[in-house]
Each structure stands twice: as C-alpha cells, then as structure tokens.
Amino acid sequence: MKSSITFQFLSEPTDVNFGGKVHGGQVMKWIDQTAYACATNWAQNYCVTVYVGGIRFYRPISIGAIVKAEAQVIYTGTTSIHISVDVYSRKIKSSRFEKTTHCVIVFVSTDENGKPIPTEKFVPTTEHQIEMEKYALRLIELRKSIDAEMSKFIE
C-alpha cells in the first residue's frame, strides 16, 4: 500500500474567480480528490470524507499555473485515515513551486453498505512522518475539545 500520491495539472480559465485567481472552492475540490485517491489507495477500499479542517490558503493560484497537490497518510485509527494535503503552484517558466494551501482531511474506510471497516495501521518510518503523526494526534485532541464546546449549542 502506498501512503502518498501526487497530482499535477494546469489551472484553467474555468477555475477563475472574480478576482482573476483560482477559486478557493476549486482548490478545495482538488484537495478532496487528491486526498480521496490517497485514502482509497491506502485502504484498498471505498472511503468517505468525515472531516475537513484547518484549511489554510497561503497565496493565490494564477490561471495557467502548474498545480501540484501532494497527499500523504499521516495517521490511521481503527477505521479512519488522516490525510495531509499540500497544494503548490508555479508559473510555467519557473522551476520553483510555492506552497499555496494546506489541509487535513479524515476519511473512513467503508464496506459496500457504508459501514466503517478496519483499515491497515500506518506506521511512520521517517522523522517527517513521525512529526506529521504527532500533528494529527494534536488535531484529534483539538477537535475533541471543539466538539465538547459545540455540543453546548446543539439541541
């Protein structure tokens, strides 16, 4: 099982917003598609999105830029697969990509009836993977505290 995947493509005129840059929603779609491919590749099964958080837009993407979306598994629970996605762009005449967006998405591996099923455990082997797993665990704790706060407002 492969724990990472990279997509590369050109941003197109149909991706533009009124400010002349790529729509944030389009970038979110690319993130979701790349993360989904990574999650299903890992699980070798259908997966559903259960959480998208911490999306951070660092800089806009220009139309006609080469876009690179990199997704990597950073943590797995029993059925969940936590994916970190970084989006980069560069002008065609440049060789240097700049990070434009970061996001973490959590998927759950499911059977044909939509029921969660166990997924293979991800075991980090590099220093970077170990740090990313720690990052995922911190995000889990933050979500728990946010969920506890928000439950006060849900009837």
N, CA, C and O of each residue as an XYZ file, in Angstrom:
620
protein
N       0.844     -1.187      0.000
C       0.000      0.000      0.000
C       0.883      1.241      0.000
O       1.874      1.323      0.725
N       0.509      2.175     -0.806
C       1.260      3.417     -0.914
C       0.617      4.470     -0.015
O      -0.604      4.627     -0.007
N       1.445      5.187      0.742
C       0.913      6.158      1.701
C       0.882      7.589      1.185
O       0.497      8.498      1.920
N       1.281      7.806     -0.070
C       1.241      9.174     -0.611
C       0.927      9.131     -2.101
O       1.085      8.111     -2.771
N       0.475     10.285     -2.589
C       0.150     10.413     -4.007
C       0.317     11.885     -4.398
O       0.119     12.778     -3.574
N       0.678     12.128     -5.644
C       0.831     13.490     -6.152
C       0.074     13.626     -7.462
O       0.194     12.783     -8.351
N      -0.712     14.700     -7.576
C      -1.379     15.056     -8.824
C      -0.725     16.328     -9.334
O      -0.380     17.210     -8.546
N      -0.550     16.431    -10.655
C      -0.093     17.676    -11.281
C      -0.945     17.967    -12.499
O      -1.323     17.060    -13.241
N      -1.245     19.249    -12.695
C      -2.101     19.671    -13.803
C      -1.987     21.184    -13.956
O      -1.357     21.857    -13.140
N      -2.602     21.707    -15.011
C      -2.650     23.156    -15.232
C      -3.950     23.720    -14.669
O      -5.010     23.108    -14.804
N      -3.866     24.886    -14.038
C      -5.105     25.576    -13.667
C      -5.677     26.169    -14.956
O      -4.935     26.633    -15.822
N      -6.997     26.147    -15.067
C      -7.652     26.538    -16.313
C      -8.500     27.794    -16.132
O      -8.851     28.150    -15.007
N      -8.826     28.457    -17.223
C      -9.667     29.661    -17.144
C     -11.022     29.413    -16.460
O     -11.584     30.325    -15.854
N     -11.541     28.196    -16.557
C     -12.830     27.899    -15.906
C     -12.691     27.830    -14.383
O     -13.700     27.774    -13.680
N     -11.461     27.833    -13.862
C     -11.218     27.776    -12.420
C     -11.178     29.160    -11.773
O     -11.016     29.272    -10.558
N     -11.323     30.214    -12.579
C     -11.109     31.589    -12.115
C     -12.280     32.125    -11.298
O     -13.436     31.770    -11.527
N     -11.949     32.993    -10.335
C     -12.973     33.719     -9.582
C     -13.025     35.161    -10.095
O     -12.333     35.505    -11.053
N     -13.835     35.992     -9.466
C     -13.984     37.373     -9.933
C     -12.723     38.204     -9.738
O     -12.574     39.261    -10.352
N     -11.824     37.736     -8.895
C     -10.562     38.446     -8.684
C      -9.470     38.020     -9.652
O      -8.349     38.524     -9.582
N      -9.788     37.093    -10.561
C      -8.820     36.676    -11.557
C      -7.882     35.565    -11.103
O      -6.925     35.240    -11.805
N      -8.142     34.986     -9.949
C      -7.331     33.881     -9.428
C      -8.209     32.633     -9.335
O      -9.422     32.703     -9.534
N      -7.588     31.490     -9.032
C      -8.334     30.241     -8.899
C      -9.256     30.326     -7.682
O      -8.844     30.766     -6.609
N     -10.497     29.904     -7.861
C     -11.486     29.845     -6.784
C     -10.982     29.007     -5.625
O     -10.408     27.940     -5.846
N     -11.181     29.460     -4.396
C     -10.853     28.649     -3.229
C     -11.617     27.337     -3.243
O     -11.086     26.304     -2.835
N     -12.858     27.368     -3.709
C     -13.656     26.147     -3.789
C     -13.076     25.144     -4.764
O     -13.171     23.936     -4.545
N     -12.473     25.636     -5.844
C     -11.819     24.743     -6.807
C     -10.605     24.089     -6.166
O     -10.364     22.897     -6.356
N      -9.841     24.868     -5.409
C      -8.678     24.319     -4.708
C      -9.138     23.249     -3.716
O      -8.496     22.208     -3.579
N     -10.244     23.508     -3.030
C     -10.783     22.529     -2.081
C     -11.196     21.242     -2.805
O     -11.028     20.146     -2.271
N     -11.731     21.378     -4.007
C     -12.099     20.193     -4.795
C     -10.855     19.377     -5.135
O     -10.860     18.152     -5.021
N      -9.781     20.067     -5.556
C      -8.540     19.364     -5.872
C      -7.999     18.645     -4.635
O      -7.528     17.511     -4.718
N      -8.075     19.324     -3.484
C      -7.616     18.722     -2.228
C      -8.419     17.458     -1.944
O      -7.850     16.418     -1.611
N      -9.731     17.546     -2.075
C     -10.596     16.399     -1.793
C     -10.297     15.241     -2.744
O     -10.223     14.090     -2.313
N     -10.127     15.532     -4.014
C      -9.852     14.479     -4.995
C      -8.507     13.797     -4.724
O      -8.403     12.572     -4.782
N      -7.497     14.588     -4.434
C      -6.174     14.032     -4.171
C      -6.179     13.211     -2.882
O      -5.618     12.116     -2.830
N      -6.815     13.748     -1.851
C      -6.890     13.036     -0.566
C      -7.698     11.750     -0.702
O      -7.340     10.725     -0.123
N      -8.785     11.802     -1.466
C      -9.604     10.605     -1.683
C      -8.783      9.514     -2.371
O      -8.835      8.349     -1.976
N      -8.028      9.895     -3.398
C      -7.183      8.920     -4.101
C      -6.159      8.309     -3.143
O      -5.894      7.108     -3.194
N      -5.591      9.136     -2.278
C      -4.614      8.652     -1.304
C      -5.275      7.703     -0.303
O      -4.740      6.633     -0.014
N      -6.436      8.095      0.224
C      -7.132      7.272      1.224
C      -7.562      5.930      0.652
O      -7.358      4.893      1.282
N      -8.157      5.941     -0.542
C      -8.624      4.678     -1.126
C      -7.450      3.798     -1.543
O      -7.534      2.571     -1.486
N      -6.370      4.423     -1.958
C      -5.167      3.667     -2.279
C      -4.644      2.968     -1.026
O      -4.224      1.813     -1.083
N      -4.670      3.672      0.100
C      -4.209      3.088      1.355
C      -5.154      1.973      1.816
O      -4.718      0.869      2.140
N      -6.452      2.280      1.838
C      -7.441      1.340      2.366
C      -7.730      0.186      1.417
O      -8.191     -0.878      1.830
N      -7.448      0.416      0.130
C      -7.810     -0.561     -0.898
C      -9.319     -0.825     -0.819
O      -9.791     -1.951     -0.973
N     -10.051      0.267     -0.572
C     -11.478      0.181     -0.332
C     -12.103      1.550     -0.556
O     -11.403      2.559     -0.640
N     -13.434      1.574     -0.654
C     -14.148      2.847     -0.742
C     -14.010      3.585      0.581
O     -14.049      2.969      1.646
N     -13.850      4.891      0.518
C     -13.721      5.716      1.714
C     -14.665      6.911      1.607
O     -14.983      7.372      0.511
N     -15.099      7.397      2.749
C     -15.936      8.587      2.783
C     -15.256      9.658      3.637
O     -14.572      9.354      4.614
N     -15.457     10.908      3.248
C     -14.915     12.032      3.996
C     -15.750     12.223      5.254
O     -16.977     12.278      5.186
N     -15.081     12.325      6.416
C     -15.801     12.579      7.665
C     -15.378     13.894      8.320
O     -16.061     14.395      9.214
N     -14.255     14.449      7.875
C     -13.795     15.707      8.477
C     -12.834     16.405      7.522
O     -11.955     15.778      6.931
N     -13.019     17.696      7.385
C     -12.073     18.545      6.663
C     -11.785     19.713      7.584
O     -12.709     20.392      8.031
N     -10.535     19.953      7.869
C     -10.260     21.035      8.806
C      -8.920     21.684      8.596
O      -8.029     21.156      7.931
N      -8.816     22.844      9.187
C      -7.561     23.560      9.178
C      -7.096     23.956      7.799
O      -5.893     24.074      7.563
N      -8.035     24.167      6.869
C      -7.597     24.566      5.537
C      -6.998     25.962      5.626
O      -7.585     26.884      6.192
N      -5.825     26.082      5.056
C      -5.101     27.345      5.127
C      -4.658     27.726      3.732
O      -3.916     26.994      3.078
N      -5.132     28.899      3.279
C      -4.733     29.432      1.973
C      -3.589     30.414      2.210
O      -3.782     31.456      2.836
N      -2.409     30.086      1.714
C      -1.240     30.938      1.908
C      -1.096     31.998      0.827
O      -0.729     33.140      1.107
N      -1.390     31.610     -0.421
C      -1.269     32.561     -1.538
C      -2.177     32.086     -2.659
O      -2.502     30.901     -2.744
N      -2.587     33.015     -3.522
C      -3.480     32.630     -4.627
C      -2.744     31.851     -5.714
O      -1.519     31.886     -5.824
N      -3.542     31.151     -6.506
C      -3.022     30.417     -7.662
C      -3.483     31.147     -8.919
O      -4.668     31.444     -9.072
N      -2.560     31.429     -9.799
C      -2.880     32.123    -11.043
C      -3.389     31.146    -12.087
O      -3.043     29.965    -12.079
N      -4.210     31.658    -12.979
C      -4.684     30.859    -14.103
C      -3.489     30.540    -14.992
O      -2.645     31.402    -15.233
N      -3.416     29.317    -15.474
C      -2.315     28.892    -16.325
C      -1.111     28.378    -15.553
O      -0.114     27.976    -16.154
N      -1.193     28.388    -14.219
C      -0.082     27.884    -13.411
C      -0.104     26.360    -13.392
O      -1.157     25.742    -13.554
N       1.053     25.768    -13.195
C       1.123     24.334    -12.950
C       0.837     24.134    -11.467
O       1.455     24.767    -10.612
N      -0.100     23.253    -11.180
C      -0.526     22.994     -9.809
C      -0.086     21.586     -9.430
O      -0.198     20.647    -10.219
N       0.414     21.462     -8.211
C       0.803     20.156     -7.685
C       0.095     19.975     -6.342
O       0.226     20.810     -5.447
N      -0.653     18.880     -6.208
C      -1.325     18.547     -4.951
C      -0.703     17.263     -4.424
O      -0.737     16.226     -5.087
N      -0.134     17.340     -3.224
C       0.520     16.188     -2.613
C      -0.266     15.759     -1.379
O      -0.493     16.556     -0.469
N      -0.678     14.498     -1.355
C      -1.419     13.959     -0.217
C      -0.619     12.830      0.406
O      -0.004     12.025     -0.293
N      -0.637     12.783      1.744
C       0.059     11.701      2.426
C      -0.711     11.267      3.667
O      -1.277     12.093      4.384
N      -0.723      9.967      3.906
C      -1.310      9.437      5.127
C      -0.421      9.888      6.278
O       0.800      9.741      6.222
N      -1.042     10.445      7.333
C      -0.242     10.873      8.488
C      -0.634     10.141      9.765
O       0.105     10.162     10.749
N      -1.812      9.487      9.749
C      -2.241      8.734     10.932
C      -3.426      7.864     10.527
O      -4.232      8.247      9.679
N      -3.518      6.690     11.145
C      -4.709      5.869     10.969
C      -5.217      5.452     12.335
O      -4.449      5.109     13.234
N      -6.544      5.492     12.466
C      -7.201      4.925     13.625
C      -7.660      3.532     13.233
O      -7.083      2.911     12.341
N      -8.688      3.043     13.892
C      -9.200      1.715     13.553
C      -9.794      1.698     12.146
O      -9.507      0.805     11.350
N     -10.631      2.704     11.849
C     -11.264      2.787     10.526
C     -10.915      4.088      9.809
O     -11.199      4.235      8.621
N     -10.308      5.023     10.513
C     -10.045      6.344      9.938
C      -8.647      6.443      9.334
O      -7.699      5.787      9.765
N      -8.570      7.296      8.314
C      -7.312      7.558      7.620
C      -7.164      9.077      7.552
O      -7.959      9.755      6.901
N      -6.158      9.597      8.215
C      -5.915     11.033      8.273
C      -4.910     11.389      7.188
O      -3.808     10.844      7.137
N      -5.309     12.308      6.328
C      -4.506     12.679      5.157
C      -4.130     14.154      5.248
O      -4.988     15.008      5.472
N      -2.865     14.442      5.076
C      -2.383     15.819      4.968
C      -2.223     16.127      3.485
O      -1.645     15.339      2.736
N      -2.741     17.279      3.066
C      -2.627     17.682      1.663
C      -1.984     19.059      1.593
O      -2.406     19.996      2.271
N      -0.956     19.164      0.762
C      -0.328     20.450      0.465
C      -0.470     20.706     -1.019
O      -0.232     19.824     -1.844
N      -0.864     21.934     -1.350
C      -1.012     22.342     -2.748
C       0.069     23.376     -3.042
O       0.315     24.288     -2.252
N       0.700     23.213     -4.189
C       1.762     24.113     -4.639
C       1.420     24.595     -6.040
O       0.668     23.939     -6.761
N       1.969     25.733     -6.424
C       1.829     26.165     -7.810
C       3.120     26.832     -8.266
O       3.939     27.289     -7.468
N       3.261     26.865     -9.579
C       4.410     27.564    -10.174
C       4.013     28.056    -11.552
O       3.147     27.482    -12.213
N       4.662     29.125    -11.967
C       4.471     29.608    -13.330
C       5.149     28.620    -14.269
O       6.110     27.952    -13.890
N       4.650     28.530    -15.481
C       5.179     27.566    -16.442
C       6.670     27.760    -16.682
O       7.398     26.783    -16.851
N       7.132     29.005    -16.699
C       8.541     29.273    -16.986
C       9.429     29.166    -15.748
O      10.640     29.370    -15.835
N       8.844     28.853    -14.615
C       9.611     28.717    -13.379
C       9.778     27.242    -13.035
O       8.957     26.413    -13.426
N      10.824     26.923    -12.317
C      11.014     25.540    -11.870
C      10.688     25.401    -10.384
O      10.732     24.302     -9.831
N      10.358     26.532     -9.737
C      10.144     26.543     -8.291
C       8.667     26.586     -7.924
O       7.955     27.526     -8.276
N       8.218     25.558     -7.214
C       6.852     25.539     -6.691
C       6.797     26.311     -5.380
O       7.744     26.288     -4.594
N       5.668     27.001     -5.148
C       5.422     27.677     -3.874
C       4.174     27.077     -3.251
O       3.182     26.826     -3.935
N       4.237     26.850     -1.944
C       3.066     26.292     -1.257
C       1.951     27.331     -1.255
O       2.166     28.493     -0.909
N       0.755     26.892     -1.648
C      -0.390     27.799     -1.684
C      -1.447     27.439     -0.651
O      -2.160     28.318     -0.168
N      -1.560     26.154     -0.304
C      -2.654     25.714      0.554
C      -2.245     24.473      1.347
O      -1.456     23.651      0.882
N      -2.800     24.358      2.553
C      -2.595     23.157      3.377
C      -3.933     22.771      3.995
O      -4.752     23.631      4.318
N      -4.143     21.472      4.156
C      -5.393     20.983      4.732
C      -5.183     19.575      5.285
O      -4.304     18.842      4.832
N      -5.997     19.212      6.265
C      -6.047     17.837      6.754
C      -7.468     17.331      6.553
O      -8.435     18.004      6.910
N      -7.581     16.139      5.979
C      -8.882     15.513      5.741
C      -8.862     14.127      6.375
O      -7.872     13.401      6.287
N      -9.976     13.775      7.014
C     -10.097     12.452      7.608
C     -11.154     11.671      6.825
O     -12.264     12.153      6.599
N     -10.789     10.474      6.422
C     -11.681      9.564      5.721
C     -11.927      8.347      6.593
O     -11.141      8.042      7.489
N     -13.026      7.656      6.324
C     -13.297      6.378      6.961
C     -13.466      5.344      5.858
O     -14.185      5.563      4.883
N     -12.799      4.231      6.029
C     -12.920      3.115      5.103
C     -14.260      2.425      5.360
O     -14.615      2.153      6.507
N     -15.003      2.143      4.279
C     -16.328      1.545      4.452
C     -16.513      0.311      3.570
O     -15.816      0.117      2.574
N     -17.482     -0.515      3.977
C     -17.839     -1.667      3.147
C     -18.895     -1.238      2.134
O     -19.227     -0.056      2.043
N     -19.427     -2.204      1.364
C     -20.400     -1.892      0.309
C     -21.724     -1.363      0.855
O     -22.532     -0.825      0.098
N     -21.956     -1.512      2.165
C     -23.183     -0.995      2.791
C     -22.957      0.329      3.512
O     -23.858      0.849      4.171
N     -21.743      0.870      3.382
C     -21.439      2.143      4.021
C     -21.053      2.034      5.483
O     -20.957      3.050      6.171
N     -20.833      0.836      5.968
C     -20.440      0.622      7.370
C     -18.926      0.726      7.492
O     -18.199      0.189      6.656
N     -18.443      1.416      8.530
C     -16.990      1.515      8.726
C     -16.350      0.141      8.888
O     -16.894     -0.744      9.549
N     -15.191     -0.014      8.275
C     -14.435     -1.257      8.414
C     -12.978     -0.916      8.746
O     -12.487      0.153      8.383
N     -12.298     -1.823      9.432
C     -10.903     -1.550      9.809
C     -10.010     -1.323      8.598
O     -10.210     -1.893      7.526
N      -9.026     -0.475      8.813
C      -8.020     -0.220      7.785
C      -6.655     -0.593      8.335
O      -6.460     -0.685      9.547
N      -5.732     -0.804      7.441
C      -4.355     -1.137      7.826
C      -3.765      0.004      8.650
O      -4.018      1.174      8.365
N      -2.988     -0.331      9.658
C      -2.343      0.678     10.501
C      -1.162      1.302      9.753
O      -0.326      0.593      9.193
N      -1.106      2.633      9.753
C       0.032      3.348      9.185
C       1.114      3.453     10.257
O       0.844      3.907     11.369
N       2.317      3.041      9.932
C       3.439      3.118     10.867
C       4.480      4.063     10.269
O       5.119      3.736      9.269
N       4.649      5.235     10.883
C       5.632      6.188     10.345
C       7.045      5.632     10.467
O       7.391      4.987     11.457
N       7.856      5.891      9.443
C       9.230      5.383      9.449
C      10.284      6.489      9.357
O      11.436      6.284      9.738
N       9.891      7.653      8.854
C      10.848      8.758      8.747
C      10.558      9.787      9.832
O       9.478      9.796     10.424
N      11.520     10.640     10.081
C      11.335     11.710     11.075
C      10.157     12.602     10.695
O       9.369     13.001     11.553
N      10.041     12.911      9.404
C       8.927     13.743      8.933
C       7.587     13.052      9.197
O       6.645     13.689      9.668
N       7.496     11.762      8.899
C       6.250     11.030      9.135
C       5.913     10.975     10.625
O       4.743     11.074     10.997
N       6.913     10.819     11.467
C       6.686     10.808     12.918
C       6.146     12.160     13.377
O       5.217     12.212     14.183
N       6.714     13.248     12.875
C       6.240     14.595     13.228
C       4.821     14.825     12.726
O       4.005     15.431     13.421
N       4.524     14.344     11.524
C       3.169     14.506     10.980
C       2.151     13.692     11.781
O       1.017     14.133     11.966
N       2.544     12.518     12.253
C       1.636     11.734     13.096
C       1.342     12.480     14.400
O       0.200     12.500     14.859
N       2.370     13.093     15.000
C       2.176     13.902     16.219
C       1.219     15.059     15.933
O       0.360     15.379     16.755
N       1.369     15.677     14.777
C       0.488     16.764     14.340
C      -0.954     16.267     14.257
O      -1.869     16.934     14.738
N      -1.159     15.099     13.649
C      -2.506     14.521     13.535
C      -3.102     14.260     14.913
O      -4.282     14.531     15.138
N      -2.303     13.739     15.835
C      -2.800     13.455     17.186
C      -3.177     14.740     17.928
O      -4.152     14.760     18.678
N      -2.401     15.819     17.719
C      -2.758     17.123     18.317
C      -4.072     17.626     17.735
O      -4.904     18.176     18.457
N      -4.262     17.440     16.427
C      -5.509     17.877     15.797
C      -6.704     17.085     16.325
O      -7.787     17.645     16.496
N      -6.521     15.797     16.582
C      -7.594     14.980     17.151
C      -8.009     15.543     18.505
O      -9.201     15.667     18.788
N      -7.037     15.882     19.339
C      -7.346     16.439     20.666
C      -8.055     17.789     20.542
O      -8.997     18.069     21.284
N      -7.607     18.617     19.613
C      -8.271     19.914     19.389
C      -9.711     19.717     18.946
O     -10.602     20.419     19.425
N      -9.961     18.767     18.031
C     -11.330     18.505     17.570
C     -12.214     18.035     18.722
O     -13.381     18.416     18.808
N     -11.662     17.215     19.598
C     -12.434     16.747     20.753
C     -12.867     17.912     21.634
O     -14.013     17.958     22.080
N     -11.959     18.856     21.889
C     -12.315     19.993     22.738
C     -13.306     20.920     22.033
O     -14.192     21.483     22.675
N     -13.162     21.079     20.729
C     -14.112     21.899     19.965
C     -15.478     21.232     19.949
O     -16.495     21.899     20.136
N     -15.510     19.917     19.726
C     -16.785     19.188     19.732
C     -17.476     19.316     21.081
O     -18.693     19.488     21.138
N     -16.709     19.234     22.170
C     -17.296     19.365     23.508
C     -17.904     20.752     23.681
O     -19.001     20.883     24.226
N     -17.205     21.786     23.225
C     -17.722     23.164     23.304
C     -18.980     23.326     22.470
O     -19.972     23.894     22.926
N     -18.929     22.819     21.241
C     -20.056     22.986     20.324
C     -21.293     22.209     20.768
O     -22.415     22.599     20.446
N     -21.101     21.126     21.495
C     -22.251     20.323     21.924
C     -23.170     21.123     22.847
O     -24.340     20.771     22.999
N     -22.668     22.182     23.458
C     -23.493     23.048     24.303
C     -24.551     23.789     23.483
O     -25.602     24.161     24.006
N     -24.272     23.996     22.223
C     -25.142     24.782     21.371
C     -26.051     23.942     20.488
O     -26.924     24.476     19.804
N     -25.850     22.639     20.500
C     -26.643     21.749     19.652
C     -27.785     21.179     20.470
O     -27.586     20.666     21.571
N     -28.960     21.274     19.927
C     -30.138     20.758     20.647
C     -30.522     19.413     20.130
O     -31.487     18.819     20.611
